[in-house]
Amino acid sequence: MKLHISKRWYLYLTYYQYPKFFIYILFFSSCVNDTNKKKIICSNEKFYKIENINEKDIISDITEIYDTNKMIFVKGGKFNFGSNNGLEREKPEHEVVIQSFLIDKNLVTVEDFRIFVNASNYITEAEIFGNAIVYDDSLNIWHLVDSATWEFPLGKFNPIASQNHPVTQVSWNDACAYCKYYDKTLPSEVQWEYAASERGQKKNQLYYWGNDLLFNNKYMCNTWMSGYPNIIGFQDGFKYTSPVGYFEPNSLGIFDMAGNVWEWCYNWHLPYEGNSQIFPNDLEGKAQRGGSFLCNPNYCHGFRLSARSATSPESSLFHVGFRCVKNIIN
């Protein structure tokens, strides 16, 4: 397969829980002719936003009509954001106060995205580039696959994506376009962590359900349980994505806040306030949260509550999806 590599390619070096064990992932972005490029809606603001509002300004109930069948109202409040026990890029833990918001109960599904595409005639960046990023476990390589798109995340010679699975092979720009169409936005990392940790109540745990992958002998999220890269263990029943809502939600009623797919966040992946380190170029990009089916505590503990990742905003990958939020203002 011929790979068309852009002027800008990313070596995404991800350090995990064990310093001696790491993975190199080459993230490619395809070239297209300048005349065929679509307008990128990506924000150039290099910011990490923390609201830190006054507690008296927190909205305690929904003042407008929102679709609470599909979105969960998350009352704002004070919580400890970040982690002093995680990786360097998760530090320091610090107290913040966040405004109330609504967040999608489920990840955006293939069916949801198809409805959006049909209504808006939207064309994703992977479709324009002609390829997207897939991990081939038989060869133990990441590579660009021609014709890989949100409908065929592994390429057109593989099965079409299941309607009730999270949509993947959508870039940050694609996710923003979807959100904008429905008058929503992507969550900030602060919002995501606040919702995932059940309004901060579970911040003393690794995961929202506790500190072990199994609870009452049940796997609590979709991850590869063992063996990467030689023998893939998917004891939870799924090699790749799982249907949204298959695993138990957190106490707020939000599904898939751990595993299944990494979730795009709105902000850039930058050091937290009080962290003086400078992230290397390979960790630049738009932030992602939640881990994916590829994760395993031995090499990618990405489904911890405070775990972070990042990818360039034009990249489309077979293990990255998104959900939306609706900000509420006084």
Secondary structure, DSSP 8 states (H G I E B T S, - for coil): ----B-S--EEEEEE-SSTT-EEEEEE--B---GGG------------------GGG---S--S---TTTEEEE--EEEEES-SSS-GGG---EEEEE--EEEESS--BHHHHHHHHHHH----HHHHHTEEEEEETTTTEEEEEET--SSSTT-TTS----TTSB--S--HHHHHHHHHHTT-B---HHHHHHHHTTTTTTTTSSBTTBSSSEETTEE-SB---B-TTTS-B-TTS-SS---TT-S---TTS---SSBSSEEEEEEE----TT------GGG-SEEEES--TT-BTTTB-TTSTT--EEE-TT--BTTEE---EEE---
